[in-house]
């Protein structure tokens, strides 16, 4: 539960914005200038523990082969980021001035090919690999819930983390049971419950294969429109219409189209379907019976049995209904 000052009971009343500012202001020197296990206390760690007085904690700063580091499974960047084009600014900076801030990592044991997993700092890893430099990492022993909060604090004000990347990260954390409930996640991350629910629903839209296929780069899909389409698809019969529209769009190709335009066209498929062709037909019911079928522009279907029905008409009615349903599509 949030306090009146904007903090959270989970963090001992510490305001996450203040914590994020402290984390950004906290610089790191060369790993050669400190012992491998110098006692320190990160601002984020104070927030997580709820302590109001500084205490000595041990963290390790290392310089390692970036190829020996993999992303944490709940990392909030998509693979689309790891290209020279999208990381050129960081590549140039590291080549000129070196890596100014270490990535955050956890030690891995018994994982072939990897020694560490990065909670955040995958762009730094990519840039160091490109420039042939060692990757500076801060190694901490943190469970998934603490790792999620530390990642959220690190990326809270970053402009290069897109809303959909955050949404996808929220969804994977919920599915992975990092937090017991969405409410617990919202409190831990200092985000409103409504915002967490909206982002998770928006990210869930991209788990539908026919829709995901329309977006080679999921990170740029707008959250607000994705959420609205996901909500619309919960209406009776709407999902089938949208999926059919998505399959049609995929067959024609969507290269060069903005994600917002693609989502808009999917939503428009429901509007086109909202007006039905009117129908007025008659069908035989057995040897002597007749049923009149009408459909209005809103799709409402009415069946009128002119001579009524008897128990003995059961099989004839079933046969007539199968024909009617087939014709109505």
C-alpha positions, 0 to 999 in steps of 0.5 A: 500500500502506498504511503501519503508521501508517495512511498511504499510499505514494501520499501520502508516508505522510501519514494522510488523517484528519490531512489532512482535519482540516487541510483543515477547520481551514484558513480562507479570508478574503475574495478581496478580501483577497489577490492573485488568485494568492497562493502557498499550500499546501493540506494536501490538496496536500501529501498528494497530492504526498507532500512532508514540507516546505512548498513554495510553490504558486499557487492562485487564489481568485475570486468568480464567477457561480455559473451559470458553474460546472457539476459535475465529471462525477465529482461525488458528489452527486445532483441530488436535493440541489439544492432549497430544502428540502435546502439551506435551512440553507446558504441561510440561512447564506450570506444571513446570514454570506456564504460561509465556505468556497470551493468547489474548481474547475478552469478550463474552456476552450471549453465553451459556457455554463461557465467552471469545473467544481466538484470539490466545493461544488455546494450552495454554488453552489446557495445562492449562486445562490438568494441572488444572491451570487457564488460563491467558488471556489478554482481548482486545476490538478488531473487527475481522480485528484487531483480524486477524492482532494481530493473524498474528503478534503473529504467524508470526514466529511460526514453529508449525503453518503450512502453510496450517493452515494459508491458511485455516485461510485466506480462512475463513477470506475471506469468513467471510468478515473480510476484504473487499477484498483479496488485503485489507487482503494482505495489512493488514497482510503484505503479498503479494497479490499473496501469499494470492491468492495462499493460499486461492486457496490451502485451497479451495481444502480441501473444496471439500468433496471427496478430504477432506475425504483423509486427516484426518489432514488437517494441514499437507497438503502441500500448494504448491501441493494443489495449483497446483492441485486446478489450474489444476482442473480448466481446462475443464473436469479435476475436474470430473477426479480428483474427480473420482480418489479421490473416488477410493482412498477413497474406497481403503484407504489411511492410512499411506500415506503422503499427498504429495503422495496422492496429487501426485496421484490425479494429476497423474490421469489427466496424465493417462487420457491425452492419449485416446484410438483411435476410428474409427467407423460408425453409422447409421443416419436414414434409409440411412445415415451413420456417421464416428466417429474418436478419436485421442490419444489426445481425439479430436473427428471428425464426418464425414457425408458421404452423407451430411445432410438435415433439415429432418435428424434432429431427426435421427442425434440427435438419432445417437449423443446420441448413439455416446456420450454413447459409447465415455463415 
